Amino acid sequence: MISSSLPASIPVPPAVRWIVRTLEEAGFETWTVGGAVRDVLAGRSAGDWDLATRAPPEEVRRLFRRTVPVGIEHGTIGVLARSGTLYEVTTFRRDVETTGRHAVVAFAETLAEDLDRRDFTVNAVAWHPLRRELFDPHGGVEDLRQGRLRTVGEPRERFSEDYLRVLRALRFAGRFDLEIEAATWEALKAAIPHLHVLSPERVREELWKVLEGDRSPLRALELYRRSGALYEVAPELDAVATSQGEATAAWRTTLAILERVPRHRAPLRLAVLLGDIGDPPFRDGDPSLPGEAGPAASARRLRGMTRSAAFLTRLRHSNARIARISGLVGAGPELPGAESDGPTVRRWLARVGRERVPDLIRWAGASSRVRGEVAEEDTAGAGSRADDVARAARRIRRELASGAALSVSDLSVSGRDLISLGLKPGPHFGVILERLLERVLDDPSANEPERLRSWAVELAEAEEERHG
């Protein structure tokens, strides 16, 4: 919750005061605005400091030796401080035309005009670090005190100007534990059918900010579901999260697991969020982790990996991020048991990839604690589950430390070695190397060049006989 006792003054970095002083001495009114002011007022650490000024971009560039044209067409110039920190300085602006996706802006004369075009009252507060003066024409400070989120001006008009504000409202309400004011909430829900006009990249970045920026993303994600925004931007997730208009137990469990994953592990958080996407839609709210084994488990993992990759591709995540997250979903939080033999652990490692092991152990640990609580186990029972995961993790790490081969690239022979044996290259080389790996997973000591070459010849001859 936000403290009702807001600071009487806002500490501003010396470099920011230097920028403000330089511009004001040249005759241009300048204020700090945006997220940093809001965050400090809300009792949080300030993020990036942004400034709004009456100075046009060319004057900002003239007054400072080191500048970067961050968004000069929109009036934003980056000013580099001596420390190398970049501060964005933007000329006062007003909206000329809005389309629901972006605005055509013109430079304005006053700070009031600039704040009038902002989305929510809590973001329309400015601080003057030299005069130590707060400018709050829309009551944003009182809204922070009351724990309330509302738009600047008429809600329906404000959302129709840029539908991304719907998702921003859900994020801010979750992050700052704000109640969305009734008129703003109704206008927000009415705007949700228009979210399809947003680019995938903008939706992606909003979802990522929820996962990466919040210690607790639970409330924002539940607001996504309750408002209907989740159905609009991520129907695959809504199929898991909602049944007959209510949150499923599986969704509540997923959010509880997310609470136990650090925010700097955003890719893992997203994998957890997508973790049940391989299952059919939940209808009975069964909170248990699917326990099937063998082909059924493999099919579930494959569905999860395929569907999560499609979801991430649609939102235009990078190929590297798609591979990492869908791979985690495909692996899932089930670890081999602490008493598993070497071949079992090595086969699991070969399947999931050693690079995913740290995240999978974290996921398994968080999942074990939460599912113990969901199953209404006593504290000792939940602790026992966590102990099982800890013992399994130690078993896995011992296997990793042994240096055993876990992939074809770890084998002591390669395709070139097979060619040197007189074997004709072709797709069967991949089959031969995979079968060699299977033998080495059973017996790591077998990863010796001579033994593998001998087996390779035998396998090649068998392949030749089989295909005539």
N, C-alpha and C positions, 0 to 999 in steps of 0.2 A: 504493500500500500504506500501511497505518497504521503509524506508527513504534512500535517496541516500547518506546520511552522516553516514557511518558505524563507530562504536567505534574504537578509536585508541588502546584501551586496553580492555581486557575481565576480569571482576571481577570473581575470582574463590574462593570458600569457603576455609578457612584455612586448613580444613582436607584434601582437595584435594592437596593443596601445600605440606602438610606433607607427603602424600603418594608418590608424585612425588619426593620430596627431598630424602626420604628414599631409593627409588629404584635407583635414580641416584647416590647417594653416594656409593651404592653397585656396581656401574658400569653399570647400565641398563638404556638405554635411555627410557624416558617415556613422553607421551603427553596426553593432554585431547583431546577427539575426539567426533564426533557424534552430536546428537541432541542438547545438551546443547550449544556447540560452535555455531552451526547454529542458534539457537534461539536467543542468545545474539546478534549475528551479524545482525539478522533481527529485532532487537529492541524489542524482547519479553523476558519475564522471562524465565530463564533457567529451564529445567526440571532436570532429573537425570543426574549427571555428570559421564561419562564413561572415562576410561583411557586405552590407548594402550601402551604396553611396550615390550622391547626386552627380558625381563626376562621370562624364562619358568615358568609354574605354580608352580613347586616345589620350585623355588626360592622365588616366591611371598609368598608362605605359610611359608617359613623359615624366611622371613624378618618381618612378621607381626604376632603378638601374637594371634589376633582374626580374623579368616578367615572362609569363608563358600565356599564349592566347588559348586558354582552356576552352572557351566557348564564346569567342569574340562576337559571333553573329547574334548571340543572345545577351551580349553585354557583360560577359564574365572574363576577367583577366586573373591569372594566377600570379601572385606576388611572392617571390622567394625571399624568405628571411635569411639572416646571416647563418642560422643553424642549418639551412637547407630545407626547412619546412615550407610547404606551399600553402598559401592562404588564398582562397577564392574571393575576389572582390567583384561584386555585380552591381551595375548601374540600376537605380530604381526603375521598376518596370510596371506596366499595366497591360492587361489583356485587351487586344483589339478584336480577336476572333478565336472561338474555340470549336473543336470538332468532336470531342469525346476521346480523342487520342493525344492531341497536343494543342498548344495555343499559339496563335500569332501575337507577338508582343511588340510594344513600343516603349521607348524610354519615358519615364515619368519624372515629375518635378519634386514629389514629396514622398517621404517614407510612408505616410498614411495610404497613399495610392498603392504602394508596393505591398503593404500588409493586407490591403483589401482583397488582393487576388489570391491569397494563400488559402490552403485547404481547411485547416482546423484552427480553432481559436488558440489552442496550446502551442501551435507553430507560428502564430502571428504576434509574437511578443519580441520586442527589440530592447537591447541594453546598450547604453552609451558608457563606455568604460572610462572616459575622461571626466564627464560630468556626474557619473555614477547615477544615471537616470534610467528608469524603466518606462518604456512606451508600450502601452497595452490597450489599444482602442477597442478590442473585442472581448475583453474579459477573460483572457486565457489563463491568467494567474488564479483567478477565482475558480475557474473550471478545474485547474490542477488541485486546488485546495479541496474542492468538492468531489474529486474523483470522477469527473464528467468529461465526455468527449462530444463535441458538437462542431458543426461546420461554421465557417465564417459566412454569414449571410444565409440565404434560403437553401436548405439541404438539397432539394431535387436539382436546382440550378447548378449548385456547386459540383455534384456528382456528374451531371451531364456534360460539364466542361471537360472532364478527364475521368474516365471510368476507372482508372488505376486508383483513384482516391477511395474506392470501395475496399480494395485490398489493403491500402495504407491504413484505413480506419480500423480494420480488423487487427492489423499488426500493432498499431499504437495502443488500442484498447487492451490487447493482451500484454504488451510489454510494460505498460504503466498501470495496469490493473484499473482501468477506467470503465465506467458504465457508459455505454453509448446512449446519448439522450434520445428520447422516444421518437421525436420527429426525424432526427438524423438516422435512426435505426430503420424506420419505415421507408425513408427515401433510399437508404442503402439497399434494402431488400428489393425495392422496385427497380433499382439500377442493375441488379445482378444479371438479368437476361442480356444486357448489353456488353458483358465482359468479353464476349467473343470478338469485339472489335480491337481488343488490345493485342499487341504483338506477342508472340510466345516468349520473346526475350524479356519483356517487361514483367510478365507473369512469373517467369522463372526467377528473376531477381527478387521479386517480392517474397516468394516462398523461401528462397535461400536466406533472405534477411531474417525471416521468422526463425529459421533453424540455426543460423549462425550467430545472430545478434542477441538472442534472448536466453538468459539462464534457464528460464522455464517457458517453453513454447506451447505448453498445454492449452492455456486459455485462448490464445490466438487461433490455434488449430481447431478447437472446439467451436469458436465463433465462425470459422470458415464453414464448418458443418451445419451449425444451427441456422445460419443465414441463407444457406443454399449455394454459397460461393464455391464450396468444395465440389458439388455436383457439376457446376459450370466449368471449372478449370481443371478438375481432376476426377472425372466420373469413375475411373477405375478404383480410386481410393474411396469415393463415396459409396460404392457398392459393398465395400468391406465395412465402412464406418456406420452406415445408416440402415435400419430395418424398421419399416412402418413409421418412419419419421423420428425414431429415437436412436440414440447412440447404442451400438452393439457393445457387448462385453469385450469383444475382440478389440474394438477401437479404444475403449477405456484402458485396456491392458497395454496396448501399443503406446498410448500417451504416457502412461505411468513408466514404461521402460525408457521412453525418451527423456523423462525427467532425470534419469540416472546416467545419461550420456552427456559428457561435457560439451559446451557449445562450440569449443574449438574443433570438435569432431563432427562438423556439419555433414560430410559425406556419410558417416556412419549413422547419424540421425536420420538422414533421408532413407538409407537402407532399412532402418528399423521401421520407418513410416510405411515403406513399401513391402514390408516383410510378409504380409498375408495376401499380397496381390495375386499369388499363384493359386489361391483357394477359390472355390466358387463363392458367390455372394452369401454372406451369413444371414440366416433366417431365424435361428434360435438363440443367437447371442452366445454360443458356446465359447468360453474363454480359454479352453485348454489348448495347449500347443499340439498341432497335429502329430500323432505318434506313429503313423504308419511307417513301415520299413520296406526295404527292397525296391521293386519297380515302382510302387505307389509313391514312395518318398522321392525317387529320382524324377518321376513325372511332375510332382508338385514343384520341385526345385527348378526344373526346366521351364515350367509355366511361369514361375515367379521371375526368373531371369529374363525370359522373353518379354513378358508384359512390362516389367520395370524398364527394360531397355527401350521399348516402344514409347513409354511415357516420357522418359528422359530425352529421347530423340525428338519427340513432338515439341518439347519445351526448349530444344536446341542447346542442350548442355554439350560440353566438349566431348570428343570421342574418348579422351582419357578418363573423364569423370563418369561417362556412361559405362565404360568397361569396369571401373572400380566399384561403382555402386551396384550395378546389375550382378557383378560377380559376388558381392557380399550377399545380395538377396538370394542368389542361386545356392550359395553355401549354407546360409541360415545359421542360427545360433546353437545348433546341436553339436556338441563336441564329442569325440570318442571318449568312452569311459576311462577313468583313471587306471583301471585294471586291464585295459585293452592291450593285446600283444603288439609287438613291433610292426608286423605287416599291416595290421588294422590301422594303426596310427599313421604309418607312412602312406598308406593308400588315401587316407583322409587328407593328409597334407598335400599329396600329389593332386588331388581333386580340387581343393580350394586354393592352392598356391600359397607359398610361404609368406608372400607380402601381405596377405589378408589376415594372417593369424592374430596380430595384436588387436585388430578391430573385432574379430570374431570372438576372442576371449572376453573383451569388454562387453559385447552384446550378450554373450552367454551368461556372464555374471549378473548383468542388470536384469535379464529375463528370469533367471533363477530366483532372484529375490522377489520380483514382482509377482511371478506366478505362484510362489509360495504364499504370498499375502492374499492373492485372489482366491486361492484354494482354502483360505481360512485356516492355514496351518498355524501352530503356535510358533513363537519366536525361535524356539530350538529347532523346529522343523525347517523353517525358512533358512536358518543358519546352516543347517545340515546340507541343504541344497547348495548354498554358497560354498561350503567346504568341498563338496563334490566337484564343483567347477574349478576351485583353486587347485585341487589335486590333479584334475584332468589337465589343467594348464601347465602344471609342473611336468607332467608326463610328456606333453607335447613339446615343451621347451627342451627337455632332455633329448628327445629325438632330433629336434632341429640342431642342437649343439653337436650331435654325433657326426654331422656332415654327410649323412646318407643321401644317395641320389634320389631326387624327388621328381625329376622331369627328364625328358629325352636329352636336353642340353647338358644334364649332369653326367650322362653316361661317358665312359672312357673311350667310346668309339663314336664315330659320326658317319654321315653319308659318304664322306671322302674315303673313310676306312673301308666301307663296303665296296666302293669302286676299286680300291686297291686290291681287293680280294678277287677281282674279276667279275663281280656282279654287275649286271646291266641296270643303270639307274631307271627309276620309274616310281609310280605311286606306291608300289609294294614296299619301297624303302621305309616309308612312314609306318606301315604295318609291322615290319620287322623290328624297327627301333622301339615301337610301343610294346611289342612282346618281350624284347630284351629288358625294357624298363620293368615290366611285370615281374620278371624273374629277379631283378635286382631289388625291387620293393620287398620281395619275400626274403631275400638274402643279400644284404648290402655288401658282404665280402665278395660277392660274385662280380662286382663292378671292376673287373680286370680286363685289359685289352685282349689278351689271348683267349680267355674263356668266352668273352662276348663275340669275338670274331668266329670262333668255332661254332657257337650257337647260331650266329647269323647265317653261316653257310648252310647249316641244317635247316633253318627256317626257310631260306631261299629255295632250297631243293624241294621242301615240302610244298611251298607255294607253287613251284613250277609243276610238280606232279598234279596238284589239285586243279590247276587250270589247263592241264594237258600240254 
